[in-house]
């Protein structure tokens, strides 16, 4: 967030509709740079930087989208069944964009 004026403005950051990530937010370059470590999908959103001095203020909104490769919420587990028993396979995955889940039996789509 680079804003030039005289007198030098004070920079402030907010996350619209929420709060800046606690304990993972750092400021650099006299608060002109907002740094978030260990980013998660919950960090997606609109961030606003506000520059203010005694003559007025200006702001800019930065949209942040966090993409994520597919990951397991509940990974499938092996089953050992006897003939005639029922079995349930559970597969829950997430990501951004949301992954498609396909089931195959011995490499053949079910």
C-alpha positions as a printed Julia matrix, in Angstrom:
110×3 Matrix{Float64}:
   0.0     0.0     0.0
   2.07    2.9    -1.29
   0.56    6.34   -0.81
   2.59    9.51   -1.1
   1.56   12.79    0.52
   2.74   15.54    2.83
   2.55   15.24    5.72
   3.41   11.55    5.53
   0.26    9.47    6.0
  -0.35    6.85    8.66
  -1.22    3.48    7.1
  -3.84    1.16    8.58
  -5.01   -2.26    7.31
  -8.38   -3.96    7.83
 -10.02   -7.09    6.5
 -13.54   -6.33    5.32
 -16.12   -8.43    7.14
 -13.57   -9.88    9.56
 -10.33   -9.39   11.37
  -6.72   -9.64   10.29
  -5.35  -13.12   11.02
  -4.25  -13.14   14.66
  -0.59  -13.97   15.37
   0.11  -14.43   11.64
   0.02  -10.8    10.5
   3.13   -8.65   10.25
   3.77   -5.21    8.84
   6.86   -4.09    6.94
   8.09   -0.92    5.29
   6.34    1.45    7.73
   3.07   -0.55    7.45
   3.02   -0.2     3.66
   3.33   -3.98    3.37
   0.96   -6.43    5.06
   2.47   -9.9     5.41
   0.43  -12.98    6.37
   2.29  -16.18    7.17
   0.92  -19.73    7.03
  -1.96  -18.65    4.78
  -5.2   -20.65    4.92
  -8.39  -20.57    2.85
 -10.03  -18.5     5.61
  -7.61  -15.68    4.74
  -9.42  -15.1     1.42
 -11.32  -11.84    1.29
 -11.0    -8.12    0.74
  -8.24   -6.26    2.53
  -8.32   -2.49    2.73
  -5.37   -0.22    3.28
  -6.19    3.25    4.52
  -3.74    6.14    4.35
  -4.62    9.14    6.54
  -3.02   12.45    7.47
  -4.41   15.74    8.78
  -5.52   16.75    5.27
  -7.65   13.66    4.58
  -7.55   10.0     3.71
  -7.44    7.59    0.8
  -8.01    3.85    0.66
  -7.61    0.92   -1.68
  -9.21   -2.54   -1.56
  -7.16   -5.59   -2.48
  -9.0    -8.84   -3.19
  -7.18  -11.97   -1.99
  -8.14  -15.46   -3.14
  -6.39  -18.44   -1.6
  -6.22  -21.48   -3.88
  -5.66  -24.93   -2.42
  -4.76  -28.24   -4.02
  -7.1   -31.09   -3.05
  -6.62  -32.35    0.49
  -8.3   -35.03    2.57
 -10.98  -34.21    5.08
 -11.6   -37.94    5.56
  -9.22  -40.16    3.61
 -10.5   -43.52    2.39
  -9.46  -46.52    4.49
  -8.92  -50.11    3.47
 -11.69  -52.56    4.25
 -11.39  -56.27    4.96
 -14.76  -57.97    4.56
 -16.06  -61.51    4.58
 -18.46  -62.7     1.88
 -21.99  -61.45    2.59
 -20.84  -58.51    4.78
 -21.69  -54.91    3.99
 -18.99  -52.27    3.76
 -18.92  -48.51    3.47
 -16.15  -46.51    1.86
 -15.92  -42.84    2.8
 -13.98  -40.26    0.82
 -14.19  -36.58    1.75
 -11.88  -34.06    0.11
 -11.76  -30.3    -0.22
  -9.75  -27.69   -2.05
 -10.18  -24.47   -4.01
 -11.46  -24.99   -6.6
 -13.56  -27.81   -5.11
 -12.22  -31.15   -6.38
 -14.28  -33.74   -8.24
 -14.36  -37.16   -6.56
 -14.39  -40.26   -8.75
 -14.73  -43.87   -7.64
 -12.98  -46.69   -9.48
 -12.93  -50.44   -8.82
  -9.68  -52.04  -10.03
  -9.09  -49.01  -12.27
 -12.58  -49.06  -13.81
 -15.03  -46.22  -13.06
 -18.02  -47.33  -11.0
